[in-house]
Amino acid sequence: MAVRAPYGRNLSDMTLVETDPGRSAMQLSDLALAWLKHNSGRIVLLVVVVICAALASRFVSVIMRRTLERTVIPSASIFVNIIKAVIWVFAAASVLQPVFGINPTTVATALGVSGLALSLGLKDTIANIVGGFGLMLSKVIQPGDIISLQGITGTVKDINWRNTIVVDRAGNEMWIPNSVLNTTALEKIPAAGEAVAIVSFTVRGGENLNDCAQAIAKTVERATGSLMMPGNPPVVQFQGFSPYGVSGQVVMFAKQGIAAASMQDAATRALSGQPYLVQGSPSPPTPA
């Protein structure tokens, strides 16, 4: 096809640019293939290192958990997580130079320079990590312990690098920062103490206390037998006198997974209407 030059210009002075989409795509594919061919060794090395690190992390995690379960060292995930982090750090350091062309020493120097800024920005995280190690190494608490902290009572499920997971009897999980546990007074409770449910009562004046205690214990045991901790029957205790009779309480122990409120409800329903107990709060006697 003939192309005419604009007025006053020759074809030799013009540059014609042809645009061919098919040719451009072929050039891009050639460039991609050339890049892959040039970097194939690096890609293979990166994939091999990632696979090896993942397998090593999983293997070490399983071995550590089994080993910790056979020793006196608490079996908490904080130890496993630290080892897994170390494995991945070594894996990353081994591919920086050959794959990305970055000198690991340069990265370490940069991290050292920025370490102060990182420590200020991550002070809460660092405090939680240090607190978790302090709790575990000093054996203040371990997975399986029952603790009470600021009105929260439950069983320690796990201690990770940031939080301690506590599960209450209703199955709710509470994530408490390790730094809070490390700086706040907490109470370790035995299993029977954590399962206590108490119902107060008042025996009418003139009743035989021994007979009433036996009747209360049998009534409560029948009503809460399916909720009761095996080997821990109800305990009846008399505490003092009131204008209406002798005050006391029945102490019950709920088995694992049963809320204390459920035992209190069952026992209260069973004791309601018993003729030897004062029902409700009668008005005090009027002086003559």
C-alpha positions in Angstrom: 0.0 0.0 0.0 1.4 3.4 -0.9 1.7 5.9 1.8 1.9 9.6 0.9 3.9 11.9 3.0 2.4 15.0 4.3 3.0 18.2 2.4 6.6 19.3 2.5 8.0 16.0 4.0 9.5 12.9 2.5 8.8 9.3 3.5 12.5 8.9 4.4 12.0 11.5 7.2 9.2 9.5 8.9 9.3 6.5 11.2 6.4 4.1 10.8 5.4 2.1 13.9 3.5 -1.0 13.3 1.4 -2.5 16.1 0.9 -6.3 16.0 -0.9 -7.7 19.1 0.1 -11.3 18.2 3.7 -10.4 17.8 3.7 -8.5 21.2 2.2 -11.5 23.0 4.9 -13.8 21.5 7.6 -11.4 22.6 6.1 -11.4 26.2 6.0 -15.2 26.2 9.6 -15.3 25.0 10.7 -12.9 27.8 8.8 -15.0 30.4 10.4 -18.2 29.1 13.8 -16.6 29.1 13.3 -15.3 32.7 12.1 -18.8 33.9 15.1 -20.4 32.2 17.5 -18.0 33.7 16.0 -18.2 37.2 14.9 -21.9 37.2 17.6 -22.9 39.6 16.6 -20.2 42.1 12.9 -21.2 41.9 13.7 -24.8 42.4 15.9 -23.9 45.4 13.1 -21.8 46.9 10.5 -24.5 46.5 12.7 -27.2 48.0 13.6 -25.0 51.0 10.0 -24.1 51.7 8.9 -27.8 51.4 11.7 -28.9 53.7 11.0 -26.2 56.2 7.3 -27.1 56.3 8.0 -30.8 56.7 10.6 -30.1 59.4 8.3 -27.7 61.2 5.5 -30.3 61.3 7.8 -33.2 62.3 9.4 -31.2 65.1 6.0 -30.0 66.3 4.7 -33.6 66.7 7.9 -34.9 68.3 8.1 -32.0 70.8 4.5 -32.4 71.8 5.0 -36.1 72.4 8.2 -35.5 74.3 6.8 -32.8 76.5 3.9 -35.0 77.5 6.4 -37.6 78.9 8.4 -35.0 80.9 7.8 -32.7 83.8 8.0 -29.7 81.3 4.6 -28.3 80.7 3.1 -29.2 77.3 2.2 -25.7 76.1 2.3 -24.5 72.5 4.6 -21.6 73.3 7.6 -23.9 73.2 6.5 -25.5 69.9 5.8 -22.2 68.3 9.2 -20.8 69.2 11.0 -23.8 67.6 8.8 -23.5 64.5 9.7 -19.8 64.2 13.4 -20.6 64.5 13.1 -23.2 61.7 11.4 -20.7 59.3 14.0 -18.0 60.2 16.8 -20.3 59.2 15.0 -21.3 56.0 14.5 -17.6 55.1 18.1 -16.8 55.8 19.3 -19.7 53.6 17.5 -18.4 50.5 18.1 -14.7 50.8 21.5 -14.6 49.1 21.1 -17.4 46.4 17.5 -16.6 45.5 16.9 -12.9 46.1 20.5 -11.7 46.1 20.2 -10.1 49.5 23.0 -10.4 52.0 21.7 -11.8 55.3 24.3 -9.7 57.1 22.7 -6.6 55.7 19.3 -7.7 56.8 20.6 -8.4 60.3 22.2 -5.0 60.5 19.0 -3.3 59.3 17.0 -5.2 62.0 19.6 -4.2 64.6 19.3 -0.5 63.7 15.5 -0.7 63.7 15.4 -2.9 66.8 14.7 0.0 69.1 11.7 1.2 67.1 10.4 -2.4 66.8 10.7 -2.9 70.6 8.8 0.2 71.3 6.1 -0.7 68.8 5.8 -4.3 69.9 6.3 -3.8 73.6 3.0 -5.4 74.5 3.8 -8.4 72.4 7.3 -8.7 73.9 5.8 -8.4 77.4 3.3 -11.2 76.6 6.1 -13.5 75.2 8.3 -12.9 78.3 5.3 -13.3 80.6 4.4 -16.6 78.9 7.9 -18.0 79.4 7.9 -16.8 83.0 4.6 -18.5 83.7 5.8 -21.8 82.2 9.4 -22.0 83.4 8.4 -21.1 86.9 5.5 -23.5 86.7 3.1 -20.9 88.1 0.4 -22.4 85.9 0.3 -25.3 83.5 -2.3 -26.6 81.1 -4.9 -28.4 83.1 -4.7 -26.1 86.2 -7.9 -24.5 87.5 -7.4 -20.8 88.2 -9.4 -17.9 89.3 -8.5 -14.4 88.2 -10.5 -11.2 88.6 -13.8 -13.1 88.9 -12.9 -15.5 86.0 -12.6 -19.2 86.9 -11.7 -21.9 84.5 -9.3 -24.6 83.4 -6.1 -23.6 81.6 -6.3 -25.0 78.1 -3.1 -23.7 76.6 -0.4 -21.0 76.9 0.8 -19.7 73.5 3.2 -16.9 72.7 0.7 -14.1 73.4 -2.3 -15.4 75.5 -3.3 -18.0 78.0 -6.5 -19.7 77.0 -8.9 -20.5 79.9 -12.1 -22.5 79.5 -14.9 -22.2 82.0 -17.5 -24.8 82.9 -19.9 -23.5 80.3 -17.3 -24.1 77.5 -16.5 -20.4 76.9 -12.9 -19.7 76.0 -11.2 -16.7 77.6 -8.0 -15.4 76.0 -6.0 -13.6 78.8 -2.7 -11.8 77.9 0.3 -13.4 79.5 1.5 -10.1 80.8 -1.8 -9.7 82.8 -1.4 -13.2 84.4 2.3 -12.4 85.1 1.5 -9.2 87.0 -1.9 -10.0 88.7 -2.6 -12.2 91.7 -4.3 -15.4 90.7 -5.7 -18.3 92.7 -5.1 -22.0 91.8 -8.1 -24.0 92.8 -8.4 -27.8 93.2 -10.9 -29.6 91.1 -13.3 -30.2 94.0 -13.1 -26.5 95.1 -13.9 -25.2 91.6 -16.9 -27.5 91.4 -18.5 -26.3 94.6 -22.2 -25.3 94.6 -23.8 -24.1 97.8 -27.5 -23.8 98.9 -28.4 -22.1 102.2 -31.3 -23.1 104.3 -32.9 -22.5 107.8 -34.1 -25.4 109.9 -37.2 -24.6 112.0 -36.7 -24.2 115.7 -37.2 -27.4 117.8 -36.3 -29.8 115.0 -33.7 -32.5 115.5 -30.6 -31.3 113.7 -29.1 -34.7 113.1 -32.3 -36.0 111.5 -32.7 -32.9 109.4 -29.1 -33.1 108.2 -29.6 -36.7 107.1 -32.8 -35.8 105.4 -31.3 -32.8 103.6 -28.3 -34.8 102.4 -30.5 -37.7 101.0 -32.9 -35.3 99.3 -30.1 -33.3 97.6 -28.2 -36.5 96.6 -31.3 -37.9 94.9 -32.0 -34.7 93.1 -28.4 -34.1 92.0 -27.1 -37.6 91.5 -26.5 -37.2 87.8 -24.7 -33.9 88.3 -22.6 -34.8 91.2 -18.8 -35.5 91.1 -18.3 -39.2 91.8 -17.1 -39.9 95.3 -18.1 -36.4 96.6 -21.6 -36.6 98.3 -23.3 -33.5 99.6 -22.1 -32.1 102.9 -24.6 -30.4 105.3 -23.1 -27.7 107.6 -24.9 -25.8 110.4 -23.6 -22.2 110.8 -25.5 -20.4 113.5 -28.9 -19.3 114.8 -31.4 -16.8 113.6 -34.8 -15.6 114.9 -36.4 -18.3 112.7 -34.3 -21.3 113.6 -30.8 -22.8 112.8 -29.2 -21.6 109.6 -26.9 -23.8 107.5 -25.9 -24.7 104.0 -25.5 -27.8 101.9 -22.2 -28.0 99.9 -22.3 -30.0 96.6 -19.6 -30.8 94.1 -20.5 -30.7 90.4 -18.7 -33.1 88.0 -16.8 -31.8 85.0 -18.9 -30.1 82.4 -21.7 -29.2 84.8 -22.3 -25.6 85.9 -22.6 -25.0 89.7 -25.8 -23.1 89.0 -27.4 -26.2 87.6 -26.7 -28.1 90.9 -28.0 -25.2 92.9 -31.2 -25.1 90.9 -31.8 -28.9 91.3 -31.1 -28.8 95.1 -33.2 -25.8 95.7 -36.2 -27.4 93.9 -35.7 -30.6 95.9 -35.6 -28.8 99.3 -38.5 -26.5 98.5 -41.6 -27.5 100.5 -39.8 -29.6 103.1 -41.7 -29.3 106.4 -38.6 -29.0 108.6 -37.2 -26.0 106.7 -38.3 -22.4 106.8 -39.6 -21.4 103.4 -38.9 -17.9 102.3 -38.2 -15.0 104.7 -40.9 -14.8 107.3 -41.5 -11.5 109.1 -39.6 -11.2 112.4 -41.8 -11.8 115.5 -43.6 -8.7 116.8 -42.7 -7.8 120.4 -45.5 -8.1 122.8 
